[in-house]
């Protein structure tokens, strides 16, 4: 089954809360990718947070600053869905 990310909230510890279209919330840990290959462009926590967005229905970083879906770094939503921890909504009062 294909899943789409509808909202993301990057955190100061190189993690991102990813909200999926089926109501699932995952906490994606970016730390293993810091400084590796193309991800080196977002190894600064400020850039990681500032450029984090949703493009192409997945977690992405807007490298160009133009929201061009061809000039971004993204991670397949299936990867995030299968490899990330399920969490409760951090914005919920009961979380």
Backbone as numpy.savetxt, mean C-alpha at the origin, in Angstrom:
# Nx Ny Nz CAx CAy CAz Cx Cy Cz
-9.87 -15.56 -7.09 -10.71 -14.37 -7.09 -9.83 -13.13 -7.09
-10.17 -12.18 -7.92 -9.43 -10.93 -7.97 -9.97 -9.95 -6.94
-9.07 -9.28 -6.28 -9.44 -8.30 -5.26 -8.90 -6.94 -5.66
-9.63 -5.91 -5.29 -9.21 -4.54 -5.56 -9.05 -3.78 -4.25
-8.02 -2.96 -4.21 -7.81 -2.09 -3.05 -8.55 -0.78 -3.33
-9.28 -0.32 -2.32 -10.06 0.91 -2.48 -9.52 2.07 -1.66
-8.73 1.77 -0.63 -8.18 2.84 0.22 -6.92 2.33 0.91
-5.98 3.24 1.13 -4.74 2.89 1.84 -4.41 3.97 2.86
-3.77 3.55 3.96 -3.29 4.46 4.99 -1.87 4.06 5.36
-0.87 4.78 4.81 0.52 4.47 5.16 0.84 4.89 6.59
1.73 4.15 7.23 2.11 4.41 8.61 3.58 4.79 8.69
3.99 5.36 9.82 5.37 5.82 10.03 6.38 4.69 10.20
5.93 3.45 10.20 6.84 2.31 10.38 6.96 1.46 9.11
6.70 2.07 7.95 6.77 1.39 6.65 5.75 0.25 6.54
4.59 0.43 7.14 3.47 -0.47 6.92 2.34 0.35 6.31
1.39 -0.37 5.69 0.25 0.29 5.06 -1.01 -0.52 5.35
-2.04 0.16 5.87 -3.34 -0.47 5.98 -3.99 -0.40 4.60
-4.40 -1.57 4.08 -5.02 -1.66 2.77 -6.45 -2.16 2.92
-7.39 -1.37 2.43 -8.81 -1.70 2.49 -9.24 -2.27 1.14
-9.79 -3.48 1.16 -10.20 -4.16 -0.06 -11.69 -4.02 -0.32
-12.06 -4.23 -1.58 -13.45 -4.07 -1.99 -14.40 -5.07 -1.34
-13.88 -6.15 -0.77 -14.75 -7.14 -0.10 -14.87 -6.86 1.40
-14.32 -5.73 1.87 -14.39 -5.36 3.27 -13.21 -5.82 4.11
-12.33 -6.61 3.53 -11.14 -7.09 4.23 -10.14 -5.95 4.40
-9.48 -5.93 5.54 -8.42 -4.95 5.80 -7.14 -5.73 6.08
-6.09 -5.38 5.38 -4.80 -6.04 5.53 -3.76 -5.01 5.95
-2.78 -5.47 6.73 -1.65 -4.63 7.09 -0.44 -5.14 6.32
-0.01 -4.36 5.33 1.12 -4.74 4.48 2.40 -4.19 5.07
3.38 -5.06 5.26 4.68 -4.69 5.81 5.67 -4.49 4.66
6.04 -3.25 4.42 6.94 -2.90 3.34 8.41 -3.05 3.70
8.71 -3.19 4.98 10.11 -3.17 5.44 11.05 -4.12 4.68
10.65 -5.34 4.33 11.57 -6.21 3.59 11.99 -5.66 2.22
11.26 -4.70 1.68 11.57 -4.16 0.36 12.37 -2.86 0.40
12.57 -2.30 1.58 13.27 -1.02 1.69 14.66 -1.10 1.05
14.92 -0.18 0.13 16.23 -0.08 -0.50 16.51 -1.10 -1.58
15.51 -1.90 -1.95 15.74 -2.95 -2.95 15.17 -2.55 -4.30
16.02 -2.57 -5.32 15.58 -2.33 -6.69 14.80 -1.04 -6.84
13.68 -1.12 -7.54 12.84 0.04 -7.80 12.30 0.65 -6.52
12.18 -0.13 -5.46 11.64 0.35 -4.20 12.58 1.32 -3.47
13.82 1.40 -3.94 14.76 2.35 -3.34 14.24 3.79 -3.45
13.40 4.05 -4.46 12.84 5.39 -4.67 11.90 5.83 -3.54
11.43 4.88 -2.74 10.51 5.23 -1.65 11.03 4.70 -0.31
12.35 4.64 -0.17 12.96 4.15 1.07 13.05 5.22 2.14
12.75 6.45 1.79 12.68 7.55 2.75 11.24 7.56 3.28
11.05 7.56 4.60 9.71 7.45 5.18 8.80 8.58 4.70
9.35 9.77 4.50 8.54 10.89 4.03 7.98 10.62 2.63
8.83 10.14 1.71 8.37 9.80 0.37 7.41 8.61 0.41
7.71 7.64 1.23 6.85 6.47 1.37 5.42 6.89 1.72
5.29 7.79 2.66 3.96 8.22 3.10 3.34 9.19 2.10
4.09 10.18 1.68 3.56 11.24 0.81 3.11 10.71 -0.56
3.82 9.74 -1.10 3.53 9.25 -2.45 2.61 8.03 -2.47
2.24 7.52 -1.30 1.40 6.33 -1.20 -0.05 6.66 -1.61
-0.63 5.83 -2.46 -1.97 6.08 -2.97 -2.57 4.78 -3.52
-3.73 4.88 -4.10 -4.34 3.77 -4.83 -4.34 4.14 -6.30
-3.74 3.28 -7.12 -3.78 3.41 -8.58 -3.93 2.01 -9.14
-4.63 1.90 -10.22 -4.83 0.60 -10.86 -5.46 -0.40 -9.88
-6.26 0.09 -8.96 -6.95 -0.73 -7.94 -5.99 -1.47 -7.01
-4.80 -0.90 -6.81 -3.86 -1.52 -5.89 -3.04 -0.46 -5.15
-2.27 -0.92 -4.19 -1.35 -0.07 -3.45 -0.27 0.41 -4.41
-0.08 1.73 -4.44 0.90 2.29 -5.38 1.56 3.51 -4.76
2.69 3.87 -5.34 3.39 5.10 -4.98 3.54 5.94 -6.23
3.04 7.16 -6.16 3.03 8.10 -7.28 4.40 8.75 -7.40
5.29 8.13 -8.11 6.67 8.59 -8.23 6.77 9.90 -9.00
5.99 10.04 -10.06 6.08 11.23 -10.92 5.36 12.44 -10.34
4.42 12.20 -9.42 3.62 13.29 -8.88 2.49 13.70 -9.79
2.22 12.92 -10.83 1.17 13.26 -11.80 0.03 12.24 -11.81
0.06 11.31 -10.92 -0.93 10.23 -10.86 -1.04 9.48 -12.19
0.09 9.34 -12.85 0.16 8.57 -14.08 0.30 7.10 -13.71
-0.68 6.26 -14.07 -0.62 4.85 -13.67 0.55 4.08 -14.31
1.21 4.70 -15.29 2.36 4.06 -15.92 3.68 4.51 -15.31
3.62 5.51 -14.43 4.82 6.02 -13.78 4.66 5.92 -12.27
4.33 4.73 -11.84 4.17 4.50 -10.41 4.85 3.18 -10.04
5.02 2.99 -8.77 5.48 1.71 -8.25 4.26 1.09 -7.58
3.95 -0.15 -7.94 2.80 -0.77 -7.30 3.10 -2.21 -6.93
2.23 -2.74 -6.10 2.34 -4.12 -5.65 1.00 -4.79 -5.93
1.04 -5.94 -6.56 -0.19 -6.63 -6.96 -1.13 -6.82 -5.77
-2.40 -6.51 -5.96 -3.35 -6.67 -4.85 -3.44 -8.11 -4.36
-3.24 -9.07 -5.25 -3.28 -10.48 -4.85 -2.14 -10.80 -3.88
-0.98 -10.20 -4.13 0.17 -10.40 -3.23 -0.16 -9.87 -1.85
-0.69 -8.67 -1.80 -1.04 -8.07 -0.51 -2.12 -8.89 0.18
-3.13 -9.30 -0.57 -4.25 -10.05 0.01 -3.79 -11.39 0.59
-2.92 -12.08 -0.13 -2.49 -13.41 0.30 -1.36 -13.40 1.34
-0.50 -12.39 1.30 0.70 -12.41 2.12 0.67 -11.47 3.33
-0.39 -10.69 3.47 -0.46 -9.74 4.57 -1.42 -10.19 5.65
-1.20 -9.65 6.82 -1.99 -9.98 8.00 -3.36 -9.31 7.94
-4.42 -10.09 8.25 -5.76 -9.51 8.43 -5.76 -8.70 9.71
-6.37 -7.53 9.66 -6.47 -6.68 10.84 -7.87 -6.08 10.93
-8.19 -5.59 12.12 -9.42 -4.83 12.29 -9.16 -3.41 11.84
-10.22 -2.71 11.55 -10.11 -1.33 11.10 -9.47 -0.47 12.18
-8.28 0.10 11.90 -7.61 0.92 12.92 -8.36 2.23 13.19
-9.25 2.61 12.31 -10.00 3.85 12.48 -11.31 3.63 13.24
-11.63 2.36 13.46 -12.84 2.03 14.20 -12.63 2.25 15.69
-13.65 2.72 16.37 -13.54 2.96 17.81 -13.37 1.67 18.60
-13.77 0.54 18.01 -13.66 -0.74 18.71 -12.36 -1.47 18.39
-11.52 -0.88 17.57 -10.27 -1.55 17.15 -9.25 -1.59 18.23
